[in-house]
Amino acid sequence: MIHKSWWLLALCGVLNAIFSIMMFLVLSPDGSITLRRFIYGRSAAEQVGMLALAIGACTVAAGIWKLRKSNSWLLVLNGLVCSALGLLVRSNRPIAFRTVALFIVVMAVSIGVYELAAARALRGYVEEWLLDTAAIVSLGFALAFLAFVLRWLKLEPSPSAQTFNWLGSYFGFSAICMLWFAFREFKPKIALHPKANSALPAS
């Protein structure tokens, strides 16, 4: 059976990928923000904020769609935090990267715990290690961004390639995770074990 939320997860993946690309392209070689030339008069902050809002809304919708399933509230939490980040960025007020990093910490932890829970539901099956690996990477991102928040890692003056590259890397990885969850829901018949589809928490 194809779960109807697959397209929401796929849309989340695509939007995360677009966000990631924008982060990698936002700076010119001299360090100035160049993204505004592509967005028809809107500021880079407004465009990025709107995209983060869209990602958050899709993630919340995907979580609510399967709210009866265990751990779907983690998707809702992830989406709410992403939406809040989008509103903050879209306000065009000066934002320290450490503030943004704090939002990413919550997002990375929530999706990492979701992936761990999904892996536990597939204990003993081949796909378990994929989810475990994704969870480790997500929690690794959470730790890295927490290090920025707590000043354990030194930051270059913002805006800098360092900050945008970290954001681009996180959202790029999130895109891969969301697209994988969408693929699992759209093509459950190709699971490596017949019980895997019923065991995997709905995304």
N, C-alpha and C positions, 0 to 999 in steps of 0.2 A: 504493500500500500504506500502511495506517495503522500507524504505529509505536506499539507498546504502551505506551511510556513517556509518551504525551501526557497521560494522566490524572494522573500524578505531577507533571508540570510545571504542569498546571492547578491541582492542589491546592497546590503551592508558591505559585502566584500568588495564590490566594484567601487563604492563610495570611499571606502578606506584606501583602496589603491589610488584613486584620484587624489585624495588628500596627501598620500605619501609622495606622489609625483610632484604635487605642488610644493611640498616642503623642500624637495631636492632642487627644484628649479627657481625657488623664490629669490635667491641671491645671485647677483651678477658677480663676475670675478673680482670686481673692486669692492665688493661687500655691500653695495646698495641694493635695495629691494626693487626688483624689476617686474614682479608678477602683475602689478597694476596695469601694465600695457596690454594684457590679455583679457581684461575683465570689464571692458566697455564702461569705463568711468568710475566703477566702484573701487573703493580702497581694498588693498590686499587683506586687511584685517576683517572687513565686512564679508568678503568672499569666503575666506577661510572659516569665519564664524558660522556663516550659513551652511557650509558644507559639514562642519562638525555637528550642527543642529540636525541636519538631515541624517547623518550617521546615527546619532543618538535616537532619533525618532524611529528609525527602522529597527534598531536593536531592541528598543522598548516594545515595539509592536510584535517582534518575533518572540520575545519572552512572554508577553501577555497572551499571545495566541496559544501557547502551550503551558499556561500558568499552572494547570493541574498536575503537570509532570514535575518530578522532583528537580530541584536546583534551577528551574527556569527563572526564579527571582534574581539569580546572579546576572543573567542577561539584562533583566530590567534595570538592576542597579548600574550595570556598565553603561547602558544607554542613557540613564538619567544623568550620570556624571559627565558623559560626553556632551549631552545637551547643555548642561550647566557651563561647561567649558566653552561651548559655542556661543552662548549668550555673553559670557565674559569677554571673549575675543571680539565679538561683534560690537560691543559697546564703544570700541575705539579708544578706550582708556589705556594709559600705559600699564603694562603687565610685566612683572618680573618673571623670568623663565622658571624660577623656583616655585612660583604660584602655579604655573602650567604643569610643572613636574609633579606637584602634589596631586592634581587631578589624574595624571597618567598613572601614578602609583595605585590609586583606587581602582582605576579601570583595569590595569594589568593584573592586580590581585584578584579581582572579581572573575575575570575570564580565566585566569590560571586555576582558581579553585573549581570553576565550572568544568574545565578540562580534566582536572584530577578526578572529580566525581564521575565524569563520563568514562574515564579509564577504569575506575573501580567497578563500574557496571559491566565492563567487558573483561574482567579478570580472567586470565587464562586463554584469551583469544589474541590473535596476531595483531589486531588493531590497537590493543592496549598500549603498546610501546610508542605508537605514534602520538596518542593523546598524552602519555606521560612526558614525551619529549617536548610537545607543544606547551604543556604546563610548566615544565622546567624553564623554557625560554621566556614564557610570559612572566613568571616570577623573577627571573633574572632581570628582565626589563624593569620590573617593580623595584628591585633592589638598586639598580643603577640610578633610576630617577629619584629614589629616596636618598641616595648618596648626594645628589645635587641639592635636594631640599635641605639636608643636614650639613651641607658644605663639606662633605667628605671628599668630594671631587671638585676640582677647580674649574670654574666656568670662564670662558672668554667673554669679553664685553658683548652684550646683546645689542642688535642682532648679529649673529655670527653663524658661520657654516656649521660649527659644532652643535649649536642648539637645534638648527633646522634639520641637520643630519640625524640627530637622535630621534626627533619627532617623526621624520620620514621613515626611519627604520622601524619604529614601533608600529606605526599605522600600516606599513607595508606587511609586517608580520601578521598583524590583525586581519588584513585582507586575505592572506593565505588561509588563516584559521577559519574565517567566516565562509570562504568559498568551499573549503573542505567539508564543513558541517552542512552546507547547502547541497553539495554533491552526495553526501551520505543519505540525506533525506530524499533527494530526487531519484537516486538509483539504489534503493535498499537491496534490490535483488542481486547485486554484485558483491554483497558482503562476503567476507572470507569464511564466515561461519553462519549457518542458517539462523542461529539464535541471536546473532549480533544486532539485528535490526530492532528486535523487541527489547533488547537489553540497553541500548544506547538511549540516554535521556534525551527527550525531544529538545532540539535546539530552538 
